[in-house]
Amino acid sequence: MAVGSTIRPDTFSGWGATMPHDDAGELLDVREVARLLKVSISTVERLTRRGELPSVKFGRSRRYFRRDVMAYLDQHREGG
């Protein structure tokens, strides 16, 4: 990428692929996931350790794709 060039906000390109930006691809931190699920941060961390909630690790930080959090909710829905 040339100096001074910008990345279009509606796409992500890397590793030879272009992925449209949408809310499902939004990355959330552990606090945002806990707030979305209405659980504690330790519960999100436990779900992550168990492999029930996929995450991406960046150094010492973890991020969660919104689509994975929503998929977790769909998998654990009861009734109707």
HTML snippet that shows the backbone in 3Dmol.js (N, CA, C, O; Angstrom):
<script src="https://3Dmol.org/build/3Dmol-min.js"></script>
<div id="view" style="width:600px;height:400px;position:relative"></div>
<script>
const pdb = `
ATOM      1  N   MET A   1       0.862  -1.169   0.000  1.00  0.00           N
ATOM      2  CA  MET A   1       0.000   0.000   0.000  1.00  0.00           C
ATOM      3  C   MET A   1       0.906   1.229   0.000  1.00  0.00           C
ATOM      4  O   MET A   1       1.871   1.300   0.761  1.00  0.00           O
ATOM      5  N   ALA A   2       0.598   2.157  -0.828  1.00  0.00           N
ATOM      6  CA  ALA A   2       1.412   3.365  -0.965  1.00  0.00           C
ATOM      7  C   ALA A   2       1.197   4.303   0.223  1.00  0.00           C
ATOM      8  O   ALA A   2       0.133   4.320   0.842  1.00  0.00           O
ATOM      9  N   VAL A   3       2.223   5.072   0.517  1.00  0.00           N
ATOM     10  CA  VAL A   3       2.130   6.052   1.590  1.00  0.00           C
ATOM     11  C   VAL A   3       1.033   7.055   1.252  1.00  0.00           C
ATOM     12  O   VAL A   3       0.959   7.552   0.128  1.00  0.00           O
ATOM     13  N   GLY A   4       0.195   7.344   2.216  1.00  0.00           N
ATOM     14  CA  GLY A   4      -0.877   8.307   2.006  1.00  0.00           C
ATOM     15  C   GLY A   4      -2.145   7.707   1.415  1.00  0.00           C
ATOM     16  O   GLY A   4      -3.166   8.390   1.331  1.00  0.00           O
ATOM     17  N   SER A   5      -2.101   6.436   1.001  1.00  0.00           N
ATOM     18  CA  SER A   5      -3.314   5.837   0.457  1.00  0.00           C
ATOM     19  C   SER A   5      -4.222   5.417   1.605  1.00  0.00           C
ATOM     20  O   SER A   5      -3.765   5.273   2.739  1.00  0.00           O
ATOM     21  N   THR A   6      -5.472   5.224   1.325  1.00  0.00           N
ATOM     22  CA  THR A   6      -6.430   4.871   2.364  1.00  0.00           C
ATOM     23  C   THR A   6      -7.092   3.554   2.034  1.00  0.00           C
ATOM     24  O   THR A   6      -7.168   3.145   0.875  1.00  0.00           O
ATOM     25  N   ILE A   7      -7.569   2.901   3.074  1.00  0.00           N
ATOM     26  CA  ILE A   7      -8.331   1.669   2.906  1.00  0.00           C
ATOM     27  C   ILE A   7      -9.797   2.047   2.837  1.00  0.00           C
ATOM     28  O   ILE A   7     -10.300   2.788   3.682  1.00  0.00           O
ATOM     29  N   ARG A   8     -10.472   1.537   1.832  1.00  0.00           N
ATOM     30  CA  ARG A   8     -11.913   1.811   1.735  1.00  0.00           C
ATOM     31  C   ARG A   8     -12.616   1.211   2.935  1.00  0.00           C
ATOM     32  O   ARG A   8     -12.374   0.051   3.269  1.00  0.00           O
ATOM     33  N   PRO A   9     -13.484   1.971   3.594  1.00  0.00           N
ATOM     34  CA  PRO A   9     -14.132   1.472   4.808  1.00  0.00           C
ATOM     35  C   PRO A   9     -15.125   0.351   4.554  1.00  0.00           C
ATOM     36  O   PRO A   9     -15.513  -0.345   5.492  1.00  0.00           O
ATOM     37  N   ASP A  10     -15.549   0.157   3.298  1.00  0.00           N
ATOM     38  CA  ASP A  10     -16.553  -0.866   3.031  1.00  0.00           C
ATOM     39  C   ASP A  10     -15.945  -2.213   2.670  1.00  0.00           C
ATOM     40  O   ASP A  10     -16.679  -3.166   2.412  1.00  0.00           O
ATOM     41  N   THR A  11     -14.616  -2.313   2.646  1.00  0.00           N
ATOM     42  CA  THR A  11     -13.992  -3.598   2.340  1.00  0.00           C
ATOM     43  C   THR A  11     -12.797  -3.831   3.236  1.00  0.00           C
ATOM     44  O   THR A  11     -12.201  -2.901   3.780  1.00  0.00           O
ATOM     45  N   PHE A  12     -12.472  -5.086   3.369  1.00  0.00           N
ATOM     46  CA  PHE A  12     -11.251  -5.484   4.058  1.00  0.00           C
ATOM     47  C   PHE A  12     -10.500  -6.356   3.080  1.00  0.00           C
ATOM     48  O   PHE A  12     -11.044  -7.353   2.607  1.00  0.00           O
ATOM     49  N   SER A  13      -9.277  -6.013   2.767  1.00  0.00           N
ATOM     50  CA  SER A  13      -8.505  -6.874   1.884  1.00  0.00           C
ATOM     51  C   SER A  13      -7.254  -7.315   2.603  1.00  0.00           C
ATOM     52  O   SER A  13      -6.555  -6.517   3.228  1.00  0.00           O
ATOM     53  N   GLY A  14      -6.997  -8.545   2.507  1.00  0.00           N
ATOM     54  CA  GLY A  14      -5.819  -9.122   3.126  1.00  0.00           C
ATOM     55  C   GLY A  14      -5.714 -10.569   2.715  1.00  0.00           C
ATOM     56  O   GLY A  14      -6.723 -11.217   2.438  1.00  0.00           O
ATOM     57  N   TRP A  15      -4.519 -11.070   2.674  1.00  0.00           N
ATOM     58  CA  TRP A  15      -4.280 -12.449   2.295  1.00  0.00           C
ATOM     59  C   TRP A  15      -4.934 -12.800   0.965  1.00  0.00           C
ATOM     60  O   TRP A  15      -5.392 -13.924   0.759  1.00  0.00           O
ATOM     61  N   GLY A  16      -4.971 -11.819   0.067  1.00  0.00           N
ATOM     62  CA  GLY A  16      -5.466 -12.069  -1.283  1.00  0.00           C
ATOM     63  C   GLY A  16      -6.969 -12.111  -1.428  1.00  0.00           C
ATOM     64  O   GLY A  16      -7.473 -12.462  -2.495  1.00  0.00           O
ATOM     65  N   ALA A  17      -7.700 -11.761  -0.380  1.00  0.00           N
ATOM     66  CA  ALA A  17      -9.165 -11.813  -0.466  1.00  0.00           C
ATOM     67  C   ALA A  17      -9.745 -10.465  -0.082  1.00  0.00           C
ATOM     68  O   ALA A  17      -9.142  -9.699   0.670  1.00  0.00           O
ATOM     69  N   THR A  18     -10.916 -10.195  -0.607  1.00  0.00           N
ATOM     70  CA  THR A  18     -11.650  -8.999  -0.226  1.00  0.00           C
ATOM     71  C   THR A  18     -12.945  -9.442   0.419  1.00  0.00           C
ATOM     72  O   THR A  18     -13.692 -10.240  -0.147  1.00  0.00           O
ATOM     73  N   MET A  19     -13.207  -8.924   1.601  1.00  0.00           N
ATOM     74  CA  MET A  19     -14.398  -9.285   2.340  1.00  0.00           C
ATOM     75  C   MET A  19     -15.210  -8.022   2.581  1.00  0.00           C
ATOM     76  O   MET A  19     -14.687  -7.057   3.137  1.00  0.00           O
ATOM     77  N   PRO A  20     -16.476  -8.005   2.176  1.00  0.00           N
ATOM     78  CA  PRO A  20     -17.294  -6.826   2.440  1.00  0.00           C
ATOM     79  C   PRO A  20     -17.419  -6.588   3.934  1.00  0.00           C
ATOM     80  O   PRO A  20     -17.521  -7.529   4.722  1.00  0.00           O
ATOM     81  N   HIS A  21     -17.411  -5.328   4.309  1.00  0.00           N
ATOM     82  CA  HIS A  21     -17.585  -4.984   5.715  1.00  0.00           C
ATOM     83  C   HIS A  21     -19.069  -5.009   6.041  1.00  0.00           C
ATOM     84  O   HIS A  21     -19.881  -4.416   5.330  1.00  0.00           O
ATOM     85  N   ASP A  22     -19.409  -5.681   7.095  1.00  0.00           N
ATOM     86  CA  ASP A  22     -20.786  -5.677   7.580  1.00  0.00           C
ATOM     87  C   ASP A  22     -20.745  -5.830   9.091  1.00  0.00           C
ATOM     88  O   ASP A  22     -19.684  -6.075   9.664  1.00  0.00           O
ATOM     89  N   ASP A  23     -21.878  -5.689   9.728  1.00  0.00           N
ATOM     90  CA  ASP A  23     -21.924  -5.789  11.185  1.00  0.00           C
ATOM     91  C   ASP A  23     -21.523  -7.171  11.683  1.00  0.00           C
ATOM     92  O   ASP A  23     -20.937  -7.291  12.759  1.00  0.00           O
ATOM     93  N   ALA A  24     -21.831  -8.224  10.912  1.00  0.00           N
ATOM     94  CA  ALA A  24     -21.504  -9.582  11.339  1.00  0.00           C
ATOM     95  C   ALA A  24     -19.999  -9.774  11.456  1.00  0.00           C
ATOM     96  O   ALA A  24     -19.542 -10.575  12.271  1.00  0.00           O
ATOM     97  N   GLY A  25     -19.221  -9.052  10.652  1.00  0.00           N
ATOM     98  CA  GLY A  25     -17.774  -9.151  10.694  1.00  0.00           C
ATOM     99  C   GLY A  25     -17.136  -8.218  11.691  1.00  0.00           C
ATOM    100  O   GLY A  25     -15.912  -8.172  11.807  1.00  0.00           O
ATOM    101  N   GLU A  26     -17.954  -7.470  12.418  1.00  0.00           N
ATOM    102  CA  GLU A  26     -17.441  -6.529  13.410  1.00  0.00           C
ATOM    103  C   GLU A  26     -16.752  -7.297  14.532  1.00  0.00           C
ATOM    104  O   GLU A  26     -17.263  -8.316  14.996  1.00  0.00           O
ATOM    105  N   LEU A  27     -15.607  -6.814  14.962  1.00  0.00           N
ATOM    106  CA  LEU A  27     -14.894  -7.419  16.078  1.00  0.00           C
ATOM    107  C   LEU A  27     -15.291  -6.738  17.381  1.00  0.00           C
ATOM    108  O   LEU A  27     -15.329  -5.512  17.478  1.00  0.00           O
ATOM    109  N   LEU A  28     -15.587  -7.574  18.387  1.00  0.00           N
ATOM    110  CA  LEU A  28     -15.989  -7.092  19.699  1.00  0.00           C
ATOM    111  C   LEU A  28     -14.950  -7.514  20.724  1.00  0.00           C
ATOM    112  O   LEU A  28     -14.319  -8.560  20.571  1.00  0.00           O
ATOM    113  N   ASP A  29     -14.765  -6.713  21.769  1.00  0.00           N
ATOM    114  CA  ASP A  29     -13.882  -7.138  22.853  1.00  0.00           C
ATOM    115  C   ASP A  29     -14.718  -7.890  23.897  1.00  0.00           C
ATOM    116  O   ASP A  29     -15.941  -7.968  23.786  1.00  0.00           O
ATOM    117  N   VAL A  30     -14.047  -8.433  24.896  1.00  0.00           N
ATOM    118  CA  VAL A  30     -14.719  -9.283  25.877  1.00  0.00           C
ATOM    119  C   VAL A  30     -15.817  -8.526  26.632  1.00  0.00           C
ATOM    120  O   VAL A  30     -16.857  -9.101  26.951  1.00  0.00           O
ATOM    121  N   ARG A  31     -15.591  -7.248  26.914  1.00  0.00           N
ATOM    122  CA  ARG A  31     -16.623  -6.467  27.617  1.00  0.00           C
ATOM    123  C   ARG A  31     -17.867  -6.289  26.747  1.00  0.00           C
ATOM    124  O   ARG A  31     -18.994  -6.376  27.236  1.00  0.00           O
ATOM    125  N   GLU A  32     -17.654  -6.040  25.457  1.00  0.00           N
ATOM    126  CA  GLU A  32     -18.795  -5.860  24.555  1.00  0.00           C
ATOM    127  C   GLU A  32     -19.581  -7.162  24.406  1.00  0.00           C
ATOM    128  O   GLU A  32     -20.810  -7.141  24.343  1.00  0.00           O
ATOM    129  N   VAL A  33     -18.876  -8.295  24.350  1.00  0.00           N
ATOM    130  CA  VAL A  33     -19.553  -9.591  24.255  1.00  0.00           C
ATOM    131  C   VAL A  33     -20.346  -9.855  25.532  1.00  0.00           C
ATOM    132  O   VAL A  33     -21.497 -10.290  25.471  1.00  0.00           O
ATOM    133  N   ALA A  34     -19.742  -9.596  26.678  1.00  0.00           N
ATOM    134  CA  ALA A  34     -20.443  -9.791  27.955  1.00  0.00           C
ATOM    135  C   ALA A  34     -21.702  -8.937  28.015  1.00  0.00           C
ATOM    136  O   ALA A  34     -22.751  -9.401  28.460  1.00  0.00           O
ATOM    137  N   ARG A  35     -21.598  -7.695  27.569  1.00  0.00           N
ATOM    138  CA  ARG A  35     -22.750  -6.800  27.569  1.00  0.00           C
ATOM    139  C   ARG A  35     -23.832  -7.319  26.615  1.00  0.00           C
ATOM    140  O   ARG A  35     -25.018  -7.306  26.946  1.00  0.00           O
ATOM    141  N   LEU A  36     -23.411  -7.777  25.427  1.00  0.00           N
ATOM    142  CA  LEU A  36     -24.362  -8.283  24.437  1.00  0.00           C
ATOM    143  C   LEU A  36     -25.096  -9.527  24.947  1.00  0.00           C
ATOM    144  O   LEU A  36     -26.301  -9.672  24.745  1.00  0.00           O
ATOM    145  N   LEU A  37     -24.349 -10.428  25.613  1.00  0.00           N
ATOM    146  CA  LEU A  37     -24.955 -11.658  26.127  1.00  0.00           C
ATOM    147  C   LEU A  37     -25.603 -11.478  27.492  1.00  0.00           C
ATOM    148  O   LEU A  37     -26.310 -12.362  27.975  1.00  0.00           O
ATOM    149  N   LYS A  38     -25.355 -10.314  28.117  1.00  0.00           N
ATOM    150  CA  LYS A  38     -25.872 -10.025  29.457  1.00  0.00           C
ATOM    151  C   LYS A  38     -25.347 -11.051  30.471  1.00  0.00           C
ATOM    152  O   LYS A  38     -26.096 -11.608  31.274  1.00  0.00           O
ATOM    153  N   VAL A  39     -24.035 -11.275  30.398  1.00  0.00           N
ATOM    154  CA  VAL A  39     -23.347 -12.165  31.333  1.00  0.00           C
ATOM    155  C   VAL A  39     -22.086 -11.453  31.821  1.00  0.00           C
ATOM    156  O   VAL A  39     -21.765 -10.364  31.345  1.00  0.00           O
ATOM    157  N   SER A  40     -21.379 -12.060  32.759  1.00  0.00           N
ATOM    158  CA  SER A  40     -20.143 -11.474  33.261  1.00  0.00           C
ATOM    159  C   SER A  40     -18.984 -11.729  32.291  1.00  0.00           C
ATOM    160  O   SER A  40     -19.047 -12.608  31.432  1.00  0.00           O
ATOM    161  N   ILE A  41     -17.945 -10.945  32.455  1.00  0.00           N
ATOM    162  CA  ILE A  41     -16.733 -11.129  31.653  1.00  0.00           C
ATOM    163  C   ILE A  41     -16.148 -12.512  31.911  1.00  0.00           C
ATOM    164  O   ILE A  41     -15.664 -13.162  30.983  1.00  0.00           O
ATOM    165  N   SER A  42     -16.187 -12.971  33.166  1.00  0.00           N
ATOM    166  CA  SER A  42     -15.635 -14.295  33.476  1.00  0.00           C
ATOM    167  C   SER A  42     -16.414 -15.409  32.765  1.00  0.00           C
ATOM    168  O   SER A  42     -15.832 -16.431  32.403  1.00  0.00           O
ATOM    169  N   THR A  43     -17.709 -15.224  32.563  1.00  0.00           N
ATOM    170  CA  THR A  43     -18.497 -16.211  31.813  1.00  0.00           C
ATOM    171  C   THR A  43     -18.047 -16.248  30.358  1.00  0.00           C
ATOM    172  O   THR A  43     -17.912 -17.330  29.786  1.00  0.00           O
ATOM    173  N   VAL A  44     -17.812 -15.097  29.755  1.00  0.00           N
ATOM    174  CA  VAL A  44     -17.321 -15.051  28.367  1.00  0.00           C
ATOM    175  C   VAL A  44     -15.959 -15.736  28.291  1.00  0.00           C
ATOM    176  O   VAL A  44     -15.704 -16.506  27.366  1.00  0.00           O
ATOM    177  N   GLU A  45     -15.089 -15.462  29.253  1.00  0.00           N
ATOM    178  CA  GLU A  45     -13.767 -16.090  29.269  1.00  0.00           C
ATOM    179  C   GLU A  45     -13.871 -17.603  29.423  1.00  0.00           C
ATOM    180  O   GLU A  45     -13.116 -18.341  28.789  1.00  0.00           O
ATOM    181  N   ARG A  46     -14.794 -18.071  30.253  1.00  0.00           N
ATOM    182  CA  ARG A  46     -14.996 -19.509  30.449  1.00  0.00           C
ATOM    183  C   ARG A  46     -15.513 -20.165  29.159  1.00  0.00           C
ATOM    184  O   ARG A  46     -15.042 -21.237  28.778  1.00  0.00           O
ATOM    185  N   LEU A  47     -16.470 -19.530  28.494  1.00  0.00           N
ATOM    186  CA  LEU A  47     -16.986 -20.054  27.227  1.00  0.00           C
ATOM    187  C   LEU A  47     -15.866 -20.130  26.179  1.00  0.00           C
ATOM    188  O   LEU A  47     -15.820 -21.056  25.368  1.00  0.00           O
ATOM    189  N   THR A  48     -14.985 -19.158  26.212  1.00  0.00           N
ATOM    190  CA  THR A  48     -13.856 -19.127  25.276  1.00  0.00           C
ATOM    191  C   THR A  48     -12.893 -20.275  25.578  1.00  0.00           C
ATOM    192  O   THR A  48     -12.475 -20.987  24.665  1.00  0.00           O
ATOM    193  N   ARG A  49     -12.541 -20.458  26.845  1.00  0.00           N
ATOM    194  CA  ARG A  49     -11.625 -21.549  27.232  1.00  0.00           C
ATOM    195  C   ARG A  49     -12.183 -22.909  26.850  1.00  0.00           C
ATOM    196  O   ARG A  49     -11.435 -23.793  26.432  1.00  0.00           O
ATOM    197  N   ARG A  50     -13.491 -23.083  26.991  1.00  0.00           N
ATOM    198  CA  ARG A  50     -14.143 -24.358  26.658  1.00  0.00           C
ATOM    199  C   ARG A  50     -14.268 -24.576  25.151  1.00  0.00           C
ATOM    200  O   ARG A  50     -14.601 -25.673  24.704  1.00  0.00           O
ATOM    201  N   GLY A  51     -14.000 -23.534  24.374  1.00  0.00           N
ATOM    202  CA  GLY A  51     -14.122 -23.647  22.922  1.00  0.00           C
ATOM    203  C   GLY A  51     -15.538 -23.453  22.413  1.00  0.00           C
ATOM    204  O   GLY A  51     -15.820 -23.703  21.241  1.00  0.00           O
ATOM    205  N   GLU A  52     -16.432 -23.007  23.288  1.00  0.00           N
ATOM    206  CA  GLU A  52     -17.825 -22.804  22.898  1.00  0.00           C
ATOM    207  C   GLU A  52     -18.033 -21.491  22.158  1.00  0.00           C
ATOM    208  O   GLU A  52     -18.980 -21.348  21.385  1.00  0.00           O
ATOM    209  N   LEU A  53     -17.149 -20.538  22.399  1.00  0.00           N
ATOM    210  CA  LEU A  53     -17.257 -19.217  21.793  1.00  0.00           C
ATOM    211  C   LEU A  53     -15.930 -18.902  21.099  1.00  0.00           C
ATOM    212  O   LEU A  53     -14.941 -18.590  21.763  1.00  0.00           O
ATOM    213  N   PRO A  54     -15.907 -18.982  19.762  1.00  0.00           N
ATOM    214  CA  PRO A  54     -14.651 -18.738  19.037  1.00  0.00           C
ATOM    215  C   PRO A  54     -14.157 -17.310  19.213  1.00  0.00           C
ATOM    216  O   PRO A  54     -14.945 -16.373  19.343  1.00  0.00           O
ATOM    217  N   SER A  55     -12.846 -17.166  19.215  1.00  0.00           N
ATOM    218  CA  SER A  55     -12.252 -15.836  19.336  1.00  0.00           C
ATOM    219  C   SER A  55     -10.973 -15.776  18.517  1.00  0.00           C
ATOM    220  O   SER A  55     -10.456 -16.790  18.047  1.00  0.00           O
ATOM    221  N   VAL A  56     -10.488 -14.564  18.365  1.00  0.00           N
ATOM    222  CA  VAL A  56      -9.229 -14.302  17.676  1.00  0.00           C
ATOM    223  C   VAL A  56      -8.330 -13.613  18.679  1.00  0.00           C
ATOM    224  O   VAL A  56      -8.752 -12.677  19.359  1.00  0.00           O
ATOM    225  N   LYS A  57      -7.084 -14.072  18.776  1.00  0.00           N
ATOM    226  CA  LYS A  57      -6.177 -13.479  19.742  1.00  0.00           C
ATOM    227  C   LYS A  57      -5.198 -12.551  19.036  1.00  0.00           C
ATOM    228  O   LYS A  57      -4.559 -12.939  18.058  1.00  0.00           O
ATOM    229  N   PHE A  58      -5.085 -11.329  19.534  1.00  0.00           N
ATOM    230  CA  PHE A  58      -4.140 -10.329  19.058  1.00  0.00           C
ATOM    231  C   PHE A  58      -3.238  -9.992  20.242  1.00  0.00           C
ATOM    232  O   PHE A  58      -3.631  -9.221  21.118  1.00  0.00           O
ATOM    233  N   GLY A  59      -2.048 -10.554  20.278  1.00  0.00           N
ATOM    234  CA  GLY A  59      -1.176 -10.323  21.424  1.00  0.00           C
ATOM    235  C   GLY A  59      -1.829 -10.862  22.679  1.00  0.00           C
ATOM    236  O   GLY A  59      -2.124 -12.054  22.767  1.00  0.00           O
ATOM    237  N   ARG A  60      -2.057  -9.995  23.650  1.00  0.00           N
ATOM    238  CA  ARG A  60      -2.704 -10.405  24.898  1.00  0.00           C
ATOM    239  C   ARG A  60      -4.214 -10.177  24.871  1.00  0.00           C
ATOM    240  O   ARG A  60      -4.904 -10.511  25.834  1.00  0.00           O
ATOM    241  N   SER A  61      -4.734  -9.617  23.788  1.00  0.00           N
ATOM    242  CA  SER A  61      -6.160  -9.294  23.680  1.00  0.00           C
ATOM    243  C   SER A  61      -6.901 -10.346  22.872  1.00  0.00           C
ATOM    244  O   SER A  61      -6.333 -10.978  21.981  1.00  0.00           O
ATOM    245  N   ARG A  62      -8.153 -10.523  23.188  1.00  0.00           N
ATOM    246  CA  ARG A  62      -9.028 -11.392  22.402  1.00  0.00           C
ATOM    247  C   ARG A  62     -10.129 -10.542  21.794  1.00  0.00           C
ATOM    248  O   ARG A  62     -10.596  -9.572  22.392  1.00  0.00           O
ATOM    249  N   ARG A  63     -10.526 -10.924  20.608  1.00  0.00           N
ATOM    250  CA  ARG A  63     -11.647 -10.273  19.933  1.00  0.00           C
ATOM    251  C   ARG A  63     -12.580 -11.368  19.435  1.00  0.00           C
ATOM    252  O   ARG A  63     -12.165 -12.497  19.171  1.00  0.00           O
ATOM    253  N   TYR A  64     -13.834 -11.006  19.316  1.00  0.00           N
ATOM    254  CA  TYR A  64     -14.881 -11.936  18.916  1.00  0.00           C
ATOM    255  C   TYR A  64     -15.637 -11.354  17.734  1.00  0.00           C
ATOM    256  O   TYR A  64     -16.013 -10.182  17.756  1.00  0.00           O
ATOM    257  N   PHE A  65     -15.863 -12.160  16.702  1.00  0.00           N
ATOM    258  CA  PHE A  65     -16.692 -11.695  15.599  1.00  0.00           C
ATOM    259  C   PHE A  65     -18.140 -11.694  16.059  1.00  0.00           C
ATOM    260  O   PHE A  65     -18.610 -12.651  16.674  1.00  0.00           O
ATOM    261  N   ARG A  66     -18.836 -10.615  15.756  1.00  0.00           N
ATOM    262  CA  ARG A  66     -20.254 -10.507  16.132  1.00  0.00           C
ATOM    263  C   ARG A  66     -21.035 -11.707  15.601  1.00  0.00           C
ATOM    264  O   ARG A  66     -21.914 -12.223  16.292  1.00  0.00           O
ATOM    265  N   ARG A  67     -20.726 -12.157  14.385  1.00  0.00           N
ATOM    266  CA  ARG A  67     -21.460 -13.297  13.794  1.00  0.00           C
ATOM    267  C   ARG A  67     -21.286 -14.556  14.643  1.00  0.00           C
ATOM    268  O   ARG A  67     -22.215 -15.356  14.749  1.00  0.00           O
ATOM    269  N   ASP A  68     -20.097 -14.749  15.258  1.00  0.00           N
ATOM    270  CA  ASP A  68     -19.875 -15.918  16.107  1.00  0.00           C
ATOM    271  C   ASP A  68     -20.670 -15.820  17.401  1.00  0.00           C
ATOM    272  O   ASP A  68     -21.192 -16.822  17.892  1.00  0.00           O
ATOM    273  N   VAL A  69     -20.761 -14.628  17.945  1.00  0.00           N
ATOM    274  CA  VAL A  69     -21.551 -14.419  19.166  1.00  0.00           C
ATOM    275  C   VAL A  69     -23.027 -14.675  18.871  1.00  0.00           C
ATOM    276  O   VAL A  69     -23.723 -15.316  19.659  1.00  0.00           O
ATOM    277  N   MET A  70     -23.496 -14.173  17.738  1.00  0.00           N
ATOM    278  CA  MET A  70     -24.901 -14.375  17.370  1.00  0.00           C
ATOM    279  C   MET A  70     -25.182 -15.855  17.081  1.00  0.00           C
ATOM    280  O   MET A  70     -26.257 -16.358  17.409  1.00  0.00           O
ATOM    281  N   ALA A  71     -24.215 -16.549  16.466  1.00  0.00           N
ATOM    282  CA  ALA A  71     -24.364 -17.987  16.205  1.00  0.00           C
ATOM    283  C   ALA A  71     -24.444 -18.758  17.523  1.00  0.00           C
ATOM    284  O   ALA A  71     -25.224 -19.702  17.650  1.00  0.00           O
ATOM    285  N   TYR A  72     -23.638 -18.353  18.499  1.00  0.00           N
ATOM    286  CA  TYR A  72     -23.693 -18.977  19.822  1.00  0.00           C
ATOM    287  C   TYR A  72     -25.095 -18.819  20.415  1.00  0.00           C
ATOM    288  O   TYR A  72     -25.656 -19.772  20.956  1.00  0.00           O
ATOM    289  N   LEU A  73     -25.649 -17.625  20.312  1.00  0.00           N
ATOM    290  CA  LEU A  73     -27.007 -17.394  20.825  1.00  0.00           C
ATOM    291  C   LEU A  73     -28.023 -18.274  20.109  1.00  0.00           C
ATOM    292  O   LEU A  73     -28.897 -18.853  20.754  1.00  0.00           O
ATOM    293  N   ASP A  74     -27.924 -18.383  18.790  1.00  0.00           N
ATOM    294  CA  ASP A  74     -28.848 -19.205  18.020  1.00  0.00           C
ATOM    295  C   ASP A  74     -28.754 -20.672  18.422  1.00  0.00           C
ATOM    296  O   ASP A  74     -29.771 -21.362  18.493  1.00  0.00           O
ATOM    297  N   GLN A  75     -27.540 -21.154  18.685  1.00  0.00           N
ATOM    298  CA  GLN A  75     -27.336 -22.551  19.057  1.00  0.00           C
ATOM    299  C   GLN A  75     -27.911 -22.872  20.436  1.00  0.00           C
ATOM    300  O   GLN A  75     -28.251 -24.021  20.721  1.00  0.00           O
ATOM    301  N   HIS A  76     -28.015 -21.861  21.282  1.00  0.00           N
ATOM    302  CA  HIS A  76     -28.482 -22.079  22.646  1.00  0.00           C
ATOM    303  C   HIS A  76     -29.892 -21.554  22.908  1.00  0.00           C
ATOM    304  O   HIS A  76     -30.318 -21.414  24.054  1.00  0.00           O
ATOM    305  N   ARG A  77     -30.592 -21.273  21.835  1.00  0.00           N
ATOM    306  CA  ARG A  77     -31.976 -20.791  21.961  1.00  0.00           C
ATOM    307  C   ARG A  77     -32.887 -21.947  22.351  1.00  0.00           C
ATOM    308  O   ARG A  77     -32.764 -23.054  21.827  1.00  0.00           O
ATOM    309  N   GLU A  78     -33.777 -21.684  23.252  1.00  0.00           N
ATOM    310  CA  GLU A  78     -34.744 -22.710  23.681  1.00  0.00           C
ATOM    311  C   GLU A  78     -36.146 -22.280  23.291  1.00  0.00           C
ATOM    312  O   GLU A  78     -36.461 -21.090  23.259  1.00  0.00           O
ATOM    313  N   GLY A  79     -36.969 -23.251  22.999  1.00  0.00           N
ATOM    314  CA  GLY A  79     -38.365 -22.969  22.679  1.00  0.00           C
ATOM    315  C   GLY A  79     -38.545 -22.388  21.295  1.00  0.00           C
ATOM    316  O   GLY A  79     -37.612 -22.357  20.492  1.00  0.00           O
ATOM    317  N   GLY A  80     -39.761 -21.924  21.022  1.00  0.00           N
ATOM    318  CA  GLY A  80     -40.247 -21.345  19.802  1.00  0.00           C
ATOM    319  C   GLY A  80     -39.310 -21.030  18.797  1.00  0.00           C
ATOM    320  O   GLY A  80     -39.687 -20.532  17.736  1.00  0.00           O
TER     321      GLY A  80
END
`;
const viewer = $3Dmol.createViewer("view");
viewer.addModel(pdb, "pdb");
viewer.setStyle({}, {cartoon: {color: "spectrum"}});
viewer.zoomTo();
viewer.render();
</script>
